[in-house]
Amino acid sequence: MTHRFTPDVTEVARLAEWLHVLAEPNRLHILHLLMEGVQCNCELGSALDAPANLVSHHLRVLREAGLVDMARDPLDGRWVYYSVNPDALRALQTGFVAFFDPARMKPRRVCGPAGVLELAEIALKA
C-alpha cells in the first residue's frame, strides 16, 4: 500500500526528531524491548546491561519525543512502568513508510547545457 506523503514542515520536523532520537542504539534497543511489552527500568537495565541512570536518561528522551509512555504502579508509586505510545508508533510508521516510498521517486530533470539540449530534442519531436 502506498501512503501519500505531504511535505508538511511540521510532519517532516517530527519525523526528523524521531529519527534523531532513534538513531541512538540504546534507545532503539529500548523501543525494541518495549515492543515486547510493558517493562520497568530495572528490566530494561538488565536487558541492556546498563546502569539505571543511563536507562532513565534514554527513557526520558523517548518520553519527551512522545514515543514512550510511563505509568506509576497504583500500589507503590516508586515503581514506574514504560510502554510504547501506540499513536506515536502508528504516526512514525506511516510517516516513515510514506517518506521513504520508492514510488515517490521521479525521473531526474537535467539542468545546465545537457538540460537545454534535452529540451530542444523534446521540442523537435513534438
C-alpha positions as CSV (number, residue, x, y, z in Angstrom):
1,M,0.0,0.0,0.0
2,T,1.4,3.4,-1.0
3,H,1.0,6.2,1.5
4,R,0.7,9.7,0.2
5,F,3.4,11.9,1.7
6,T,2.6,15.6,2.0
7,P,5.8,17.5,2.7
8,D,4.3,19.5,5.6
9,V,7.1,21.2,7.6
10,T,5.7,20.1,10.9
11,E,5.4,16.4,9.8
12,V,9.0,16.5,8.4
13,A,10.3,18.1,11.6
14,R,8.5,15.4,13.8
15,L,9.9,12.6,11.6
16,A,13.4,14.1,11.8
17,E,13.1,14.4,15.6
18,W,12.0,10.7,15.9
19,L,14.8,9.5,13.6
20,H,17.3,11.5,15.6
21,V,16.0,10.1,18.9
22,L,16.0,6.5,17.5
23,A,19.5,6.9,15.9
24,E,21.0,6.2,19.3
25,P,21.4,2.4,19.5
26,N,20.4,2.1,23.2
27,R,17.1,4.0,22.6
28,L,16.3,1.9,19.6
29,H,17.0,-1.2,21.7
30,I,14.8,0.1,24.5
31,L,12.0,0.7,21.9
32,H,12.5,-2.9,20.7
33,L,12.3,-4.3,24.2
34,L,9.1,-2.2,24.9
35,M,7.5,-3.6,21.7
36,E,7.6,-6.9,23.6
37,G,5.5,-5.4,26.4
38,V,5.5,-3.1,29.4
39,Q,8.7,-3.0,31.4
40,C,10.3,-1.2,34.3
41,N,13.7,0.5,34.4
42,C,15.3,-2.5,36.2
43,E,14.2,-4.9,33.5
44,L,15.4,-2.6,30.7
45,G,18.7,-2.1,32.5
46,S,19.2,-5.8,32.9
47,A,18.5,-6.4,29.2
48,L,20.8,-3.6,28.1
49,D,23.5,-4.4,30.8
50,A,23.4,-0.7,31.5
51,P,23.2,1.3,34.8
52,A,19.7,2.6,35.9
53,N,20.7,6.3,35.4
54,L,21.7,5.7,31.8
55,V,18.4,3.8,31.1
56,S,16.5,6.6,32.8
57,H,18.2,9.2,30.6
58,H,17.3,7.3,27.4
59,L,13.7,6.7,28.6
60,R,13.3,10.4,29.3
61,V,14.5,11.3,25.8
62,L,12.0,8.7,24.4
63,R,9.2,10.1,26.6
64,E,9.9,13.7,25.6
65,A,9.8,12.7,21.9
66,G,6.3,11.1,22.7
67,L,7.4,7.6,21.7
68,V,7.2,6.1,25.2
69,D,4.5,6.4,27.9
70,M,5.1,5.8,31.6
71,A,2.7,4.8,34.4
72,R,3.3,4.5,38.1
73,D,2.4,1.4,40.0
74,P,-1.0,2.0,41.7
75,L,0.1,0.3,44.9
76,D,3.7,1.7,45.1
77,G,4.3,4.9,43.2
78,R,8.1,4.3,43.4
79,W,7.7,1.7,40.6
80,V,7.4,3.1,37.1
81,Y,6.4,1.1,34.0
82,Y,7.2,2.0,30.5
83,S,5.4,1.2,27.2
84,V,5.3,2.2,23.6
85,N,2.9,5.0,22.8
86,P,0.7,3.3,20.1
87,D,-0.4,6.5,18.5
88,A,3.1,7.8,18.1
89,L,4.2,4.4,16.8
90,R,1.5,4.5,14.1
91,A,2.4,8.0,13.1
92,L,6.1,7.1,13.0
93,Q,5.3,4.0,10.8
94,T,3.0,6.0,8.5
95,G,5.5,8.9,8.1
96,F,8.5,6.6,7.6
97,V,6.7,4.4,5.0
98,A,5.3,7.4,3.2
99,F,8.6,9.4,3.2
100,F,10.7,6.5,2.1
101,D,8.3,5.2,-0.5
102,P,10.2,4.4,-3.7
103,A,7.1,5.4,-5.7
104,R,7.8,9.0,-4.7
105,M,11.0,9.0,-6.8
106,K,10.7,11.0,-10.0
107,P,12.9,10.9,-13.1
108,R,15.7,13.4,-12.9
109,R,15.2,16.6,-14.8
110,V,18.6,17.6,-16.2
111,C,19.7,21.2,-15.8
112,G,22.6,23.0,-17.4
113,P,23.7,22.5,-21.0
114,A,22.6,18.9,-21.1
115,G,19.1,20.1,-20.0
116,V,18.9,22.7,-22.7
117,L,19.8,20.1,-25.3
118,E,17.3,17.6,-23.8
119,L,14.5,20.3,-24.0
120,A,15.5,21.1,-27.6
121,E,15.3,17.4,-28.6
122,I,11.8,17.1,-26.9
123,A,10.7,20.3,-28.8
124,L,11.9,18.8,-32.1
125,K,10.0,15.6,-31.6
126,A,6.8,17.5,-30.9
